[in-house]
Structure formats: structure tokens, C-alpha cells
Amino acid sequence: MMKSKDTRTLRSEAQSLKPTVQIGKDGLTEKVAEELRRQVKAKGLIKVRLNPSYQVDAKKAAVELSEASSSDVVDVRGRTVVLSRR
């Protein structure tokens, strides 16, 4: 669990990021999970865009994404999720 000060700092850093992974109608596949793990490991902080064709609640999807990529959820805004390295 992150401290609120860490979360605020990461949220402010994430504002300038563009989504680097998009989740579509196929959802969270093994290839997507691998890509999430690779990007979180390399960059430390990533943004994921959930396309409207992905019919899962954004907060539930954020939890699934964080578990699949061994990362922490920093923020969920609309259909955009920010993940950081643990």
C-alpha cells in the first residue's frame, strides 16, 4: 500500500504521460499482461487506456491489471488507469 504523499507525487508525474497500453474487446490476455509487466518494469509508471469495447468497470479492471502486472494502482480517471512499480 502506498502512502498518500507517494500517490500524489505519482499522480502529478502521470499527468504528462500518454497511454502506452490499450485494452480492447479481447480484454486482459496473456500477451497484454506480459506487455504490462515489461513496461512497468522498464518505466516504473505507465498509463493504460480502457477502450469502450472493453465492458468492465474501470475500477475492477484496474485491480485486475495491477494483479496481472505485479504493480500498484495509482489512479483511475474515467477509462484511464495509472499503474506504478511496487
N, C-alpha and C positions, 0 to 999 in steps of 0.2 A: 504494500500500500504506500502510495506516495504522499508526501506532506503537501499541504495546500500551497506553500510557498514554491515548491518544486513544480506543482501543477500550473500555477500562474506563470512561471517563467517559461515552461514548455509551451503553454498556450500562446504566449506572445511570440515565441520563436516560430510557431506553426502558422501564424498569420501570413507570412510571406511565402510559404510553401505552396506548390501546386500539387494536386493529387497525382501520385505516381502509380497507383494501382486502381483499377476499376473492377467492381464486382457486377456481373451481368446476370442474365436469366439462369445461367447454369449454377450460380451460387458459389459457395466455397468449395472448390475442387482441390485435389491434392496438389496440382500444379500451382494454383493460386496460393495455397498455404506455403509451398516452398518459396515462391517469389516474395511473399510477405516476410518470411524468416530471413531470407537473403538480404532484403532491403533494410529491415530493422537492424540486422547485424552490421551492415555496411554504413548506414546513415545515422542510425540512432533515433531518428524522428521522421515518421512518414505520415502522409495523408492518403486516405483511401476513400474513393467515391463509390457510393452505392447507387447504381442506376435504378430508375423507376421500375424496370422489368424484374428486379430482384425484390420479391414480395415478402420481405421480412422486416419487422420493426427495427429501426436503426440502432436502438439501444441493445436489443437482443443480438443483432448482427455484430455489434462492437465487442460484446463478450465472446462470441464465437471466434471472431477474428483474433482477439488477444490470446485466447487459449491456443488457437492453431499456430500462432506465430511466437508464442512464449514472450509476449510483450504486455505492457500496461496500457490501458485506455486513458488518454489524456483528456479528450474532449469529444463530444458528439454534437454536431450542429446540423440540423436538417438531415441530409443524407450523406454527410461527410464525417468520417471518423479519423481522429488523430491517434496514432499509436507511438509509444516510445519503448526503447530498450529497457529491460528490467535491470 
